[in-house]
Amino acid sequence: MLKIQDYHVAYGQSHIIENLNIEVKENEIVALIGRNGMGKTTLMKSLIGMIPAQSGQVLFRGSDVFAEKSYQRVRRGMGFVPQGRMVFATMTVEDNIKTGLSAKEKGKIPAALYAIFPVLEEMKTRLAGNLSGGQQQQLVIARALAGNPRLLLLDEPTEGIQPSIIKEMAQTLRKIRDQRGLTIVVSEQVLSFVLDVADRVLVMEKGAVVHQEERQTIDEKTIAGYLSV
Ligand SMILES: Nc1ncnc2c1ncn2[C@@H]1O[C@H](COP(=O)(O)OP(=O)(O)OP(=O)(O)O)[C@@H](O)[C@H]1O
């Protein structure tokens, strides 16, 4: 469903992603891991069209979206949850979710969305800035799901979240994938979360994939070695 070929992203003379090749199957959860500064965020932002890429191909559900703008990619079914839980702090929970709704929902939040995140329904009239970190993370995932994406791109969702909530988040993401037939690409550094959530793990180093492995056959020590400084 997603195929990235010979992909290259640079900031001026600084080449961050070089000759990157990634393929993601429909309904798969792929975790992209790597130390700080290896280019995970750059890749995520460029896949959703926020950062232009220099060369390569991005095939999404059979179409090359390389030259497309963010809104076109979103319309095709990409959803993005940025690093740092970018909630609209002074808006209510409900209004935050509404910003993600597609026009055909006519401003009504589907009950199925609140069924995944009951705490958001309980808190729908609260200001998003007053929610806990874990609740804000649920909110930004709900906001992305409100657009009914086929592919969800999540950038370091566990950052600053308590361990017990991280475990829950992995379960929720797998449940959402099963219920909605979603495909998920998640960038991450927390190994326990990666092992809980992913079907396949890709290791990024200096802008390229240097190792990949199916979850069932993963040797934790090898993967941990790639993350240690
Ligand atoms: N706007 C920018 N202009 C120039 N260089 C940048 C810019 N944003 C990021 N970089 C550099 O690109 C490299 C990759 O950064 P990126 O944030 O993609 O890495 P990352 O793997 O996501 O790390 P982190 O886990 O810290 O988010 C780093 O060396 C960073 O300093």
The ligand as an ORCA input file, in Angstrom:
! r2SCAN-3c Opt
* xyz 0 1
  N      14.539     22.294      9.573
  C      15.743     21.712      9.589
  N      16.810     22.305      8.987
  C      18.017     21.735      8.989
  N      18.300     20.532      9.572
  C      17.287     19.914     10.194
  C      15.961     20.461     10.239
  N      15.167     19.602     10.931
  C      15.965     18.559     11.292
  N      17.233     18.752     10.851
  C      18.356     17.828     11.046
  O      18.041     16.632     10.360
  C      18.530     15.497     11.082
  C      17.397     14.507     11.273
  O      16.433     15.066     12.156
  P      15.053     14.324     12.500
  O      14.308     15.218     13.453
  O      14.385     13.928     11.260
  O      15.585     13.020     13.234
  P      14.824     12.000     14.155
  O      15.412     10.681     13.826
  O      13.367     12.148     13.996
  O      15.235     12.437     15.585
  P      14.316     12.730     16.856
  O      14.083     11.396     17.435
  O      15.171     13.605     17.698
  O      13.063     13.411     16.403
  C      19.148     16.027     12.368
  O      20.526     16.101     12.181
  C      18.539     17.413     12.495
  O      19.426     18.278     13.151
*
